[in-house]
């Protein structure tokens, strides 16, 4: 760049540098805003790959204590993961807890061959859909029902004699605003189960409401989401008789 004699280029350069800095700053702001918008529209979640350590942990346990063939597998999200008394609650039935906290139905579908089919269970009890329809999720009740249908196809494609029990998505204090969508998913899953052989819907949600239609606070831990021992006892009362009728000692 040439300038007339006696004319300094410094002011021009400073002006260009300032304009460049402003342009870069504006681009950065736009990037931040777009990223924030994407988080709002598509909330971050643990990827399916993020569950790999948990699944490998199950497989390591299986090497030391192989599950008994014909056991009943409980597979799903944290409502199963934190059910510490499950094995004793379901006696004399032999059950295996394969809950991995925070999972969605699509995660269970991905790992079904490794934590369900691999055990050749007589039955599998499923609890999923709660995290799928949490506030901020872009999933719909129809998408949850579709993932349930996929799960049935995966299991029955390999083990057509295995029974599948799908539990209703529970209402909770924390996710009360999402309860209408969860009820819609429950209805879709219930309707589909009724059309399939060896698939049964178990309604654990309705008994959670008291006589006045309220949801007692003592059914949940302090987070307003995960079950207390009282709620697990209620679930046991709904699930165990169904399983005992078909798989109990005779």
Secondary structure as GFF3:
##gff-version 3
##sequence-region A 1 250
A	DSSP	alpha_helix	10	41	.	.	.	ID=ss1
A	DSSP	three_ten_helix	48	51	.	.	.	ID=ss2
A	DSSP	alpha_helix	52	64	.	.	.	ID=ss3
A	DSSP	beta_strand	72	76	.	.	.	ID=ss4
A	DSSP	alpha_helix	78	81	.	.	.	ID=ss5
A	DSSP	alpha_helix	86	89	.	.	.	ID=ss6
A	DSSP	beta_strand	95	99	.	.	.	ID=ss7
A	DSSP	alpha_helix	105	115	.	.	.	ID=ss8
A	DSSP	three_ten_helix	117	119	.	.	.	ID=ss9
A	DSSP	beta_strand	123	127	.	.	.	ID=ss10
A	DSSP	alpha_helix	141	158	.	.	.	ID=ss11
A	DSSP	beta_strand	163	167	.	.	.	ID=ss12
A	DSSP	three_ten_helix	176	178	.	.	.	ID=ss13
A	DSSP	alpha_helix	179	193	.	.	.	ID=ss14
A	DSSP	beta_strand	199	202	.	.	.	ID=ss15
A	DSSP	three_ten_helix	206	208	.	.	.	ID=ss16
A	DSSP	three_ten_helix	217	219	.	.	.	ID=ss17
A	DSSP	alpha_helix	229	247	.	.	.	ID=ss18
###
